[in-house]
Amino acid sequence: MSLVNLLECKTGKTLFTTPSHGVNCDIYEPLKEMYKRDISETEFHNPQEALHRAQLWAKSIYRTYSTTFLTNGSTSGIIAAVLSCTPVGGKVLIASNAHPCHFNAVRLAGARALTYNLEIDPDWGVPLETKPELIESYLQRYDIKTVIITSPTYEGIISDIEEIKAVCEKYEAFLIVDEAHGALYPFSDKLPLSAANIADFTVQSLHKTAGGLNPTALLHCNCEIDVKPALDMFMTTSPSYPLLASIEANIAYLNSNDGRKEIDNLITRLDRIREKCRGCLFFGDDPTKMLIRVPGISGYELSEMLYEDFNIEDEKTNEKSTMLLCGIGTDNKKIDRLEHVLKKL
C-alpha cells in the first residue's frame, strides 16, 4: 500500500493513540479533511513500511543509492549530509554567501568552515557560478573533507557539477550539492543537468518550483553512507504523514507523461516570453527563473513598479535586477499576464 492510499484507509478501530485530535471537534471544521489524514505509527496503519517502500520507489526513479523524503526542507538534508560525511574537526569548504544551514551544519558537526567568495556580475548584481579551478585551489592547500556547492543559485546560475565532482574525487573530498531550486531538473531535457546522479549528496526542495507543499524536500545519496542515523538525531519522531504522502504524489506526477509535458510546456512558454519582450533583458541558466532588468530602472524601482502598478510580487530583488520565480504551478493565465506586463515595461 502506498502512502497516499494509506491515508484513505479507514481503521475500523477505536484508537487511544496519538494524534488525539480526532476529526469531529467544531474548532477544526475548516481543516477537517486534513485532520482525517493526520495519522501516526499505530499498529493498524503501519505507515513506516509504506514510507520505506515509497522511498525505495523514489530511489528507482532518481537512480540513486538512496532517496530520503524530508519534511523540514532542504535545510535538514544539508545538515544530515554534513553530519554523515564530515569528521569532528574536519574542514568544510563553503561559499561565503551560502544559505545559513550550510554554516549551521558545519557547527553541528563540530567541523570548521572555510569560505570562498563568488564573483558578482556587475550588470545583474547576482553571484556567478562556482568554478572548478577555484575549488581545486582550496583542495590543494587545505585538508578539506567536504565541499558544499549551491547550484543552481537562487537566481538560476549553474555550476559545472561534473567537473567539480572530478576535482573532489581527486582530493578524496565528499561533494554536497544544494540543488534546492533544481527539483524539476531530473524530469526535463530542457533544464540543466541535475546533480542527483553526480554528487555524493544532493538536496532538492520540492516546494520551490516542483509543486510540493512547504517544506517538502528530498535528500539523494550516491555513496554507501546511511543518512538515517544523522537525520534521527534532529528530526521529529512524529513525522507528518500527509506531508510524506504529498512527496510521493508529487514525484509520481513529475515522473508521469503529464508532468513531464507540463514542465516542457512551461519552459516553452517562458522562452517565448524572452523572445517577445525585447525591452526587458534576461539572464541565467535556468529558464524557470525570470531574472530581468529594464535599462534605466534599478532593480528596486522595477520591483516597486511591478508591485504597485501591476499587482505582481517578485521573489527576489537587488540593485540591478529582479527575479520572478516560476514553477510547475505557474499556469497559462499567470504566464499570459506576465507577458502582457513585460511587454508594457
Secondary structure, 3 states (H helix, E strand, C coil): CCHHHHHHCCCCCCCCCCCCCCCCCHHHHHHHHHHHCCCCCCCCCCHHHHHHHHHHHHHHHHCCCEEEEECCHHHHHHHHHHHHHCCCCCEEEEECCCCHHHHHHHHHCCCEEEEECCCECCCCCCECCCCHHHHHHHHHHCCEEEEEEECCCCCCCCCCHHHHHHHHHHCCCEEEEECHHHCCHHHCCCCCCCCCCCCCEEEEEHHHHCCCCCCCEEEEECCCCCCHHHHHHHCCCCCCHHHHHHHHHHHHHHCCHHHHHHHHHHHHHHHHHHHHCCCCEEECCCCCEEEEECCCCCHHHHHHHHHHHHCCCCCEECCCCEEEECCCCCCHHHHHHHHHHHHHC
